Amino acid sequence: MKVDPDSARTVAAVLDEGTFDAAARRLMITPSAVSQRIKTLEQQLGRILLIRSKPARATEAGEAVARFGRQVALLERDAVAGFGLAGEGEGVRIRIPLAVNADSMATWFLPPLARLSEHYDVEFDLHRDDQNFTARLLESGTVMAAVTSESEPVGGCRVEALGALDYVAVAAPGLFHRCFPDGVTAAALARAPFVDFDRRDIMQQDWLRERGVDSWTVPRHHVPASADFSIAVELGLGWALLPVPHAEAGLADGRLVRLDDTVTTSPLFWQQWNLRSELLDAIAAEVRAEAARVLR
């Protein structure tokens, strides 16, 4: 059974944009044409592809079709550029969905994308998630590549090491003197509040467990934004593990102090579709180059 490429790209567009109307504007067709393409494909495959909610969501079959649609769009863009019909892909704008963890986005991941946008007619669609979960977005076909903590390749993908992002445990001087007057002991850590990025962020909990502290009994604050997370620590809301690039300035001017001399390391890997694509390979090369400059 053949899957019509245009219909597959339409499924991907609905998932990217969230609604049939928005997908129609992106594809420059009518909403009824979007609906008809998807209905026809569902009838051919004998599967429901989209859950008609707001935003629209994919079924398992829909994820597979959307992934195919994105692959077709990527190969089409490379082919048009290769034929010389558009210099550097000019006029063949394509959306590239990528998954990245918040700390990488805040410290080193955006500069390579900015450089790429100077040479390629591309729209980057970034999906932020914890590095332990970004690979799931590759499995579902939501993204074409991801920064992840997983060294084992997802099915249909290839993987390469980027380096490691280092973290140090820090606090504002006021909180440090108030909560740790006798040093950073297990008893003091059990009472001192810490800051979590979100409920998937377990880095602070792991750090506490390594020091014999039951993390679930410790007071915590959830601050789900990278810049605000660092500000919350500097203001004394709680202690936290900060990426070294974020912590350096505060440690240098006294806004932050370290809880101890240990360094927590988070290895990072780049996984992308195992698809020969000039554009996707160019993205990988820029990401590798930036990681080599910033990561350990």
Sequence and secondary structure as in RCSB ss.txt:
>XXXX:A:sequence
MKVDPDSARTVAAVLDEGTFDAAARRLMITPSAVSQRIKTLEQQLGRILLIRSKPARATEAGEAVARFGRQVALL
ERDAVAGFGLAGEGEGVRIRIPLAVNADSMATWFLPPLARLSEHYDVEFDLHRDDQNFTARLLESGTVMAAVTSE
SEPVGGCRVEALGALDYVAVAAPGLFHRCFPDGVTAAALARAPFVDFDRRDIMQQDWLRERGVDSWTVPRHHVPA
SADFSIAVELGLGWALLPVPHAEAGLADGRLVRLDDTVTTSPLFWQQWNLRSELLDAIAAEVRAEAARVLR
>XXXX:A:secstr
    HHHHHHHHHHHHHSSHHHHHHHHTS HHHHHHHHHHHHHHHTS  EE SSS EE HHHHHHHHHHHHHHHH
HHHHHHHTTSSGGGTT  EEEEEEE HHHIIIIIHHHHHHHHTTS EEEEEEE  TTTHHHHHHTTS SEEEES 
 S  TTEEEEEEEEEEEEEEE HHHHHHH TT S HHHHHHS EEESSTT  HHHHHHHTTT  GGGS EEE  S
HHHHHHHHHTTS BEEEEHHHHHHHHHHTS EES S  EEEEEEEEEES   HHHHHHHHHHHHHHHHH  
